[in-house]
Amino acid sequence: MSAGEYTHGVTITLALVQTHPRFLALEKNHAHAVELIDSTDADVYVLPELYLNGYAFSNLDELARTALPAENRYFDELLAISMEKGIAICGGYAESARGDAGPTFFNSAFLIADGELLVNYRKTHLFFRETQFFTAGDTGFSVVEWRDVRLGVMICFDWFYPEAARALALAGADVILHPSNLVLPYCQKAMYARAVENRVFIATVNRVGRETNTHGDDLTFTGASQLVSPSGEYLVTLPIDSEEVRTVEIDPTVARSKQINEFNDLLAGRRPEFYR
C-alpha cells in the first residue's frame, strides 16, 4: 500500500524532523529546529525527545541548569510560529516543575498548535539512567483534536509497553506522535506492531549522533525516524546517521476504522476482564 492511498479524505502533511542535538546547547538546538521548521511546508512537525537539552546527563546539576518550566521563551517562539503558520509542533524537553519541596524534573513532550500549548506530556516509562534524574510522569496519556485530527503523544521508551499506544488508541488517536532518543536496535521494528495492533499512524522521530557522560555511557542514537500506517506500511524512513526532514501526506481518518473484517472489530472485540 502506498502513501497515496491515504490521501482520499481529510489530509494533513506530517514533517519528521530528525536532528542532532548538541548536549546542553539549548540556544543552538532551538535555533536549528526553528530553521528546519521554517524551511519545510507541513501541518504537523515532530522533533526528537529532549531536542532542546540533549540526553546524556552526568549529574543532577547539569539537568537542573538546563531544565525549563512549561512556560519559557523557547515555547513563546514556537507558540508565535505556530500561530503565524497555522501549524502544530511536537517535541521533547527537560521540564522543571516547581513544588513546595523544590523542583521536580520530568522528561516531557509538548504539542503546540495555533498559538496554544495543547499537551504537556510527562514520560511515563523512564529508560536507563533517566531513572536517576527524572521523575516518572504523572500526566497519563491523552488525545487532543486539532483541525479534525486526533493526536496523541508518547515518548521513546513508552514504546516498550504496548499499553501506552493502546491507551492512546482507546482515547481515539488517529496519529501517535512519538519523539524519541532511541539507542536500542529494535524499536523501529516494534512500531510496526504498535501501529497494526491499534490501527493508528505512528510518527517515531528519533535523533542522530553520539553522546557520552562521566558514568562511562557511550550512546549512539539510531536515527531511522519513520511513519508507519495503520496497516503496517512504512510510509517514510529516514537515514540512520544524518539529519534530515521528510514530509508525507496522510488521511488520518483511515485510522478510525477498527473493522478487521465483517465479524471482527479491533477494539470492540477486546476482553479486558482476562488481561491480567
Secondary structure by P-SEA (a helix, b strand, c coil): cccccccccbbbbbbbccccccccaaaaaaaaaaaaaaaccccbbbbccccccccccccaaaaaacccccccaaaaaaaaaaaaacbbbbbccbbbbbccccbbbbbbbbbbccccccccccccccccccccccccccccccccccccbbbbbbcccccccaaaaaaaaaacccbbbbbcccccccaaaaaaaaaaaacbbbbbbbbbbbbbccccbbbbbbcccccccccccccbbbbccccbbbbbbbcccccccccccccccccccccccccc
